[in-house]
Amino acid sequence: MTLHSFRSTRSARLILGLAAALMIGLASPVSAQQASGTTLAKVLVLGTGGTIAGQANARAGNAYDSGKVSAANLIAAIPGIDKLAEISAEQISSIGSQDMNDKVWFDLVKRIRAAIDNKEVDGVVITHGTDTMEETAFFLQSVLDTDVPIVLVGSMRPSTAIGADGPANLYEAMRVASAPESRGRGVLVVLNDTIHGARWVQKTNTTSVQTFRSPDAGPVGYVDTGSLRFVQPAVAIKTAKLKLPDAPPLPRVDIIYSHANMDAAEVEDAVKRGAKGIVLAGVGDGNSSKGAIDALAAAAKQGVVVVRSSRVGSGYVNRNVEVEDDKLGFAVALDLNPQKARVLLELLIANGITDPSAVQQAFARP
């Protein structure tokens, strides 16, 4: 045999060997977890709609309609996501999160509780619009008592956009929800390679993919397609687990936005419309005009629960600094922004907790 023919035969054998190995790999795809003898985590995906499920609309170059793509179809379009977990998907709603409501919240809680009680899942992912995602996350944290990871995920660009961020976000949310180290960390929000806790996360930009931040606490971790790392230890979530009524709606709580040249009209109108609670989105440290504060004090005397928060976006609202909370019968939101303060106050009133001191104790639980 000549040197040339030997090399040709050797090359042919190498090619055949590689081809055979490739065919075996294609015929029997094995994830790293399966290869090590472990089983994949079971993750339930609950779709609610939002931009992540949006489709382009011709009315403008960047226009889209929310909630047009099912959670199942979103998952099916992501290569390799099935290697992370044994995934099932269900549709709870198909709405933009600007239309999020008590009924959808109750439906989410009911399904999550059933899945956990029946030991169907090791984690839950909720696809959600970004506009009210922080409110849904905080609501779920306030009523669900479980170590099972509950992860909310969305996107800033619709599924049909150039450079859509939804597929990567959903893949990373699945990675977080299926990881054992995510247990016991409360409800989490995952977008743009970053993991946030439900109490602190806020949407801070109208269109940027880096919209979610936790101004007063920082992110709890980071995730990408290759790694998951928490930068804060898992600590017991002390938020009171509040009971839900048998059916929606929750008691009415209005947010009153403070501004220059403000009078009492908005507060008085809220009381007339039947608000059981009022959250002040105050200037600075949760303050407002004399007319508005006087109207809030009058409302408190009528049994309306009043909580002072701030429109600023970060920082704490403290008691008795410029406003005499003890005298006027107000509670303060501490680190909760107005929209989360509203969620907590709705739940407190639904549970019969209306005394200002008891309300304040509930807001103080981290």
ZIKANOR-V810211 format. One record per pair of residues at least 24 apart in sequence whose ideal C-beta (glycine too) atoms are under 10 Angstrom apart, sorted by the first residue. I is the first residue (numbers start at 1). J is the second residue. Records with the same first field share a line. If there is no record, write none. Layout:
BEGIN
I: J ; J
END
This chain:
BEGIN
29: 80 ; 82 ; 83
30: 83
31: 80 ; 82 ; 83 ; 84 ; 85
32: 83
33: 83 ; 84 ; 85 ; 178
34: 83
39: 86 ; 122
40: 82 ; 83 ; 84 ; 85 ; 86 ; 87 ; 122 ; 178
41: 84 ; 85 ; 86 ; 87 ; 121 ; 122 ; 123 ; 149 ; 174 ; 177 ; 178 ; 179 ; 180 ; 182
42: 85 ; 86 ; 87 ; 88 ; 115 ; 119 ; 120 ; 121 ; 122 ; 123 ; 124 ; 178
43: 75 ; 81 ; 84 ; 85 ; 86 ; 87 ; 88 ; 89 ; 121 ; 122 ; 123 ; 124 ; 125 ; 148 ; 149 ; 151 ; 173 ; 174 ; 175 ; 176 ; 177 ; 178
44: 71 ; 85 ; 86 ; 87 ; 88 ; 89 ; 90 ; 111 ; 112 ; 115 ; 116 ; 120 ; 121 ; 122 ; 123 ; 124 ; 125 ; 126 ; 148 ; 177
45: 71 ; 72 ; 74 ; 75 ; 81 ; 85 ; 87 ; 88 ; 89 ; 90 ; 91 ; 121 ; 123 ; 124 ; 125 ; 126 ; 127 ; 151 ; 153 ; 170 ; 173 ; 174 ; 177
46: 71 ; 88 ; 89 ; 90 ; 91 ; 92 ; 93 ; 107 ; 108 ; 111 ; 112 ; 115 ; 124 ; 125 ; 126 ; 127 ; 128 ; 150 ; 152
47: 71 ; 72 ; 73 ; 74 ; 75 ; 89 ; 90 ; 91 ; 92 ; 93 ; 94 ; 125 ; 126 ; 127 ; 128
48: 91 ; 92 ; 93 ; 94 ; 95 ; 96 ; 97 ; 99 ; 100 ; 104 ; 105 ; 107 ; 108 ; 126 ; 127 ; 128 ; 129 ; 133 ; 136 ; 152 ; 154
49: 91 ; 92 ; 93 ; 94 ; 95 ; 96 ; 97 ; 99 ; 100 ; 104 ; 127 ; 128 ; 129 ; 154
50: 93 ; 94 ; 95 ; 96 ; 97 ; 98 ; 100 ; 126 ; 127 ; 128 ; 129 ; 130 ; 131 ; 132 ; 133 ; 152 ; 153 ; 154 ; 155 ; 158 ; 166
51: 96 ; 97 ; 127 ; 128 ; 129 ; 130 ; 131 ; 154 ; 155 ; 156 ; 157 ; 158 ; 159 ; 161 ; 164 ; 165 ; 166
52: 97 ; 127 ; 128 ; 129 ; 130 ; 153 ; 154 ; 155 ; 156 ; 157 ; 158 ; 159 ; 164 ; 165 ; 166 ; 167 ; 169 ; 170 ; 173 ; 191
53: 91 ; 94 ; 95 ; 96 ; 127 ; 128 ; 129 ; 154 ; 155 ; 158 ; 159 ; 166
54: 96 ; 129 ; 155 ; 157 ; 158 ; 159 ; 160 ; 161 ; 164 ; 166
55: 158 ; 159 ; 160 ; 161
56: 158 ; 159 ; 160 ; 161 ; 162
57: 158 ; 160
62: 157 ; 158 ; 161 ; 207
63: 158
64: 96 ; 157 ; 158 ; 159 ; 160 ; 161
65: 96 ; 158
66: 94 ; 95 ; 96 ; 97 ; 98 ; 99 ; 129 ; 131 ; 158
67: 91 ; 93 ; 94 ; 95 ; 96 ; 97 ; 99 ; 127 ; 129
68: 94 ; 158 ; 159 ; 160
69: 94 ; 127 ; 158 ; 159 ; 160 ; 166
70: 94 ; 127
71: 125 ; 126 ; 127 ; 170
73: 159
74: 127 ; 153 ; 155 ; 159 ; 166 ; 167 ; 170
75: 125 ; 127 ; 167 ; 170 ; 171 ; 174
77: 159 ; 164 ; 166 ; 167 ; 170
78: 166 ; 167 ; 168 ; 170 ; 171 ; 174
79: 167 ; 171
80: 171 ; 225
81: 167 ; 170 ; 171 ; 173 ; 174 ; 175
82: 174
83: 174
84: 171 ; 172 ; 173 ; 174 ; 175 ; 176 ; 177 ; 178 ; 179 ; 225
85: 121 ; 122 ; 123 ; 125 ; 174 ; 175 ; 177 ; 178 ; 179
86: 121 ; 122 ; 178
87: 125 ; 174 ; 177 ; 178
88: 115 ; 120 ; 121
89: 125 ; 127
90: 115
91: 127
92: 126 ; 127 ; 128
93: 128
95: 128 ; 129
96: 129 ; 130 ; 131 ; 132
97: 128 ; 129 ; 130 ; 131 ; 132 ; 133 ; 135 ; 136 ; 154
98: 129 ; 131 ; 132
99: 129 ; 131 ; 132
100: 128 ; 129 ; 131 ; 132 ; 133 ; 135 ; 136 ; 139
101: 132 ; 248 ; 249 ; 250
102: 139 ; 244 ; 245 ; 247 ; 248 ; 249 ; 250 ; 346
103: 247 ; 248 ; 249
104: 128 ; 136 ; 248
105: 135 ; 136 ; 139 ; 140 ; 143 ; 244 ; 248 ; 249 ; 250 ; 343
106: 139 ; 143 ; 244 ; 245 ; 246 ; 247 ; 248 ; 249 ; 250
107: 248
108: 136 ; 139 ; 140 ; 143 ; 144 ; 150
109: 139 ; 140 ; 143 ; 144 ; 244
110: 244
112: 140 ; 143 ; 144 ; 146 ; 148 ; 150
113: 143 ; 144 ; 145 ; 146 ; 244
115: 148
116: 144 ; 145 ; 146 ; 147 ; 148 ; 150
117: 146
119: 148
121: 148 ; 149 ; 150 ; 177 ; 178
122: 148 ; 149 ; 177 ; 178 ; 179 ; 180 ; 182 ; 183
123: 148 ; 149 ; 150 ; 151 ; 173 ; 174 ; 175 ; 176 ; 177 ; 178 ; 179 ; 180 ; 182 ; 183
124: 148 ; 149 ; 150 ; 151 ; 152 ; 177 ; 187
125: 149 ; 150 ; 151 ; 152 ; 153 ; 170 ; 173 ; 174 ; 176 ; 177 ; 178 ; 188 ; 190
126: 150 ; 151 ; 152 ; 153 ; 154 ; 173 ; 177 ; 187 ; 189
127: 152 ; 153 ; 154 ; 155 ; 166 ; 169 ; 170 ; 173
128: 152 ; 153 ; 154 ; 155 ; 189
129: 154 ; 155
130: 154 ; 155 ; 156 ; 189 ; 191 ; 203 ; 205 ; 206 ; 211 ; 212
131: 203 ; 206
132: 203 ; 339 ; 343
133: 189 ; 191 ; 196 ; 198 ; 201 ; 202 ; 203 ; 211 ; 212
134: 189 ; 196 ; 198 ; 199 ; 200 ; 201 ; 202 ; 203 ; 212 ; 214 ; 337 ; 339 ; 340 ; 343
135: 198 ; 203 ; 337 ; 339 ; 340 ; 342 ; 343
136: 187 ; 189 ; 198 ; 343
137: 186 ; 187 ; 188 ; 189 ; 196 ; 197 ; 198 ; 199 ; 201 ; 340 ; 343
138: 186 ; 187 ; 189 ; 197 ; 198 ; 199 ; 200 ; 201 ; 239 ; 336 ; 337 ; 339 ; 340 ; 341 ; 342 ; 343 ; 344 ; 347
139: 187 ; 198 ; 242 ; 244 ; 250 ; 340 ; 343 ; 344 ; 346 ; 347
140: 186 ; 187 ; 198 ; 343
141: 186 ; 187 ; 188 ; 197 ; 198 ; 199 ; 237 ; 239 ; 241 ; 340 ; 343
142: 187 ; 198 ; 199 ; 237 ; 239 ; 240 ; 241 ; 242 ; 244 ; 340 ; 343 ; 344 ; 346 ; 347 ; 348 ; 362 ; 365
143: 239 ; 240 ; 241 ; 242 ; 243 ; 244 ; 343 ; 347
144: 186 ; 187 ; 237 ; 241
145: 237 ; 239 ; 240 ; 241 ; 242
146: 183 ; 184 ; 186 ; 187 ; 241
147: 182 ; 183 ; 184 ; 185 ; 186 ; 234 ; 237
148: 177 ; 182 ; 183 ; 184
149: 173 ; 176 ; 177 ; 178 ; 179 ; 180 ; 181 ; 182 ; 183 ; 184 ; 185 ; 186 ; 187 ; 188
150: 177 ; 182 ; 185 ; 186 ; 187 ; 188 ; 189 ; 198
151: 175 ; 176 ; 177 ; 178 ; 179 ; 182 ; 185 ; 187 ; 188 ; 189 ; 190 ; 195
152: 187 ; 188 ; 189 ; 190 ; 191 ; 196 ; 198 ; 201
153: 177 ; 188 ; 189 ; 190 ; 191
154: 189 ; 190 ; 191 ; 203 ; 211 ; 212
155: 191 ; 192 ; 209
156: 191 ; 192 ; 203 ; 205 ; 206 ; 207 ; 208 ; 209 ; 210 ; 211 ; 212
157: 207 ; 209
163: 209
165: 191 ; 192 ; 209
166: 191
168: 192 ; 193 ; 209 ; 224 ; 225
169: 193 ; 194 ; 209 ; 223
171: 223 ; 224 ; 225
172: 222 ; 223 ; 224 ; 225 ; 228
173: 223
174: 223
175: 223 ; 224 ; 225 ; 226 ; 227 ; 228
176: 221 ; 223 ; 228 ; 230
178: 228
179: 221 ; 223 ; 228 ; 230
181: 221 ; 228 ; 229 ; 230 ; 234
182: 220 ; 221 ; 223 ; 228 ; 230 ; 234
183: 234
184: 234 ; 235 ; 236 ; 237
185: 220 ; 221 ; 230 ; 232 ; 233 ; 234 ; 235 ; 237
186: 220 ; 234 ; 235 ; 236 ; 237 ; 238 ; 239
187: 237 ; 239
188: 219 ; 220 ; 221 ; 223 ; 230
189: 214 ; 219 ; 220
190: 219 ; 221 ; 222 ; 223
192: 222 ; 223
193: 219 ; 221 ; 222 ; 223 ; 224 ; 225 ; 227
194: 218 ; 219 ; 220 ; 221 ; 222 ; 223 ; 224
195: 219 ; 220 ; 221 ; 222 ; 223 ; 228 ; 229 ; 230 ; 231 ; 232
196: 220 ; 221
197: 221 ; 232 ; 235 ; 237 ; 366
198: 237 ; 239 ; 340
199: 237 ; 239 ; 335 ; 336 ; 340 ; 344 ; 365 ; 366
200: 314 ; 335 ; 336 ; 337 ; 340 ; 366
201: 340
202: 313 ; 314 ; 337 ; 339 ; 340
203: 339
204: 313 ; 314
213: 313 ; 314
214: 314
215: 312 ; 313 ; 314 ; 315 ; 335 ; 337
216: 313 ; 314 ; 315 ; 316 ; 334 ; 335 ; 336 ; 337
217: 335 ; 366
235: 366
236: 366
237: 365 ; 366
238: 364 ; 365 ; 366
239: 344 ; 362 ; 365 ; 366
240: 344 ; 347 ; 348 ; 351 ; 353 ; 361 ; 362 ; 363 ; 365
241: 347
242: 344 ; 346 ; 347 ; 348 ; 350 ; 351 ; 353 ; 362
243: 347 ; 350 ; 351 ; 352
244: 347 ; 350 ; 351
245: 347 ; 350 ; 351
249: 346 ; 350
250: 276 ; 342 ; 343 ; 345 ; 346 ; 347 ; 349 ; 350
251: 275 ; 276 ; 277 ; 305 ; 345 ; 346 ; 347 ; 348 ; 349 ; 350 ; 351 ; 354
252: 276 ; 277 ; 278 ; 346 ; 349
253: 277 ; 278 ; 279 ; 304 ; 305 ; 307 ; 341 ; 342 ; 343 ; 344 ; 345 ; 346 ; 347 ; 348 ; 349
254: 278 ; 279 ; 280 ; 304 ; 342
255: 279 ; 280 ; 281 ; 307 ; 309 ; 311 ; 337 ; 338 ; 339 ; 341 ; 342 ; 345
256: 280 ; 281 ; 282 ; 288 ; 292 ; 295 ; 296 ; 299 ; 306 ; 338
257: 281 ; 282 ; 283 ; 288 ; 311 ; 338
258: 282 ; 283 ; 284 ; 286 ; 287 ; 288 ; 289 ; 292 ; 293 ; 308 ; 309 ; 310 ; 311 ; 338
259: 283 ; 288 ; 289 ; 292 ; 311
260: 289
261: 289 ; 291
262: 288 ; 289 ; 290 ; 291 ; 292 ; 293 ; 295
263: 289 ; 290 ; 291 ; 292 ; 294 ; 295
264: 289 ; 290 ; 291 ; 292 ; 293 ; 294 ; 295 ; 296 ; 298 ; 299
265: 291 ; 292 ; 295
266: 292 ; 295
267: 291 ; 292 ; 293 ; 294 ; 295 ; 296 ; 297 ; 298 ; 299 ; 304 ; 306
268: 292 ; 295 ; 298 ; 299
269: 295
270: 295 ; 296 ; 299 ; 304
271: 295 ; 296 ; 298 ; 299 ; 302 ; 303 ; 304
274: 304
275: 299 ; 304 ; 305
276: 303 ; 304 ; 305 ; 345 ; 346 ; 349 ; 350 ; 354
277: 304 ; 305 ; 306 ; 307 ; 331 ; 341 ; 342 ; 344 ; 345 ; 346 ; 348 ; 349 ; 354 ; 359
278: 304 ; 305 ; 306 ; 307 ; 308 ; 330 ; 342 ; 345
279: 305 ; 306 ; 307 ; 308 ; 309 ; 331 ; 333 ; 336 ; 337 ; 338 ; 339 ; 340 ; 341 ; 342 ; 343 ; 344 ; 345 ; 346
280: 306 ; 307 ; 308 ; 309 ; 310 ; 311 ; 317 ; 323 ; 330 ; 332 ; 333 ; 338 ; 341
281: 308 ; 309 ; 310 ; 311 ; 312 ; 333 ; 337 ; 338 ; 339 ; 341 ; 342
282: 308 ; 309 ; 310 ; 311 ; 312 ; 317 ; 322 ; 323 ; 332 ; 333 ; 338
283: 310 ; 311 ; 312
284: 310 ; 311 ; 312 ; 315 ; 317 ; 321 ; 322
285: 310 ; 312 ; 315 ; 316 ; 317 ; 318 ; 319 ; 321 ; 322 ; 323 ; 332
286: 310 ; 311 ; 312 ; 315 ; 316 ; 317 ; 318 ; 319 ; 321 ; 322 ; 323 ; 325 ; 330 ; 332 ; 333 ; 334 ; 338 ; 341
287: 317 ; 321 ; 322 ; 323
288: 322 ; 323
293: 322 ; 323 ; 324 ; 328 ; 330
294: 328
296: 323 ; 328 ; 329 ; 330
297: 323 ; 324 ; 327 ; 328 ; 329 ; 330
298: 328
299: 329
300: 328 ; 329 ; 330 ; 331 ; 356
301: 328 ; 329
303: 329 ; 354
304: 329 ; 349 ; 354
305: 329 ; 330 ; 331 ; 345 ; 348 ; 349 ; 353 ; 354 ; 355 ; 356 ; 359
306: 330 ; 331 ; 332 ; 345 ; 356 ; 359
307: 331 ; 332 ; 333 ; 334 ; 336 ; 338 ; 341 ; 342 ; 344 ; 345 ; 348 ; 356 ; 359 ; 360 ; 363
308: 332 ; 333 ; 334 ; 338 ; 341
309: 333 ; 334 ; 335 ; 336 ; 337 ; 338 ; 339 ; 340 ; 341 ; 342 ; 345 ; 363
310: 335 ; 336 ; 337 ; 338 ; 341
311: 337 ; 338
312: 337
313: 337
317: 341 ; 363
319: 360
325: 356 ; 360
326: 356 ; 357
328: 356
329: 355 ; 356 ; 357
330: 356 ; 359 ; 360
331: 355 ; 356 ; 357 ; 358 ; 359 ; 360 ; 361 ; 362 ; 363 ; 364
332: 356 ; 359 ; 360 ; 363 ; 364
333: 360 ; 363
334: 360 ; 363 ; 364 ; 365 ; 366
335: 363 ; 364 ; 366
336: 363
END
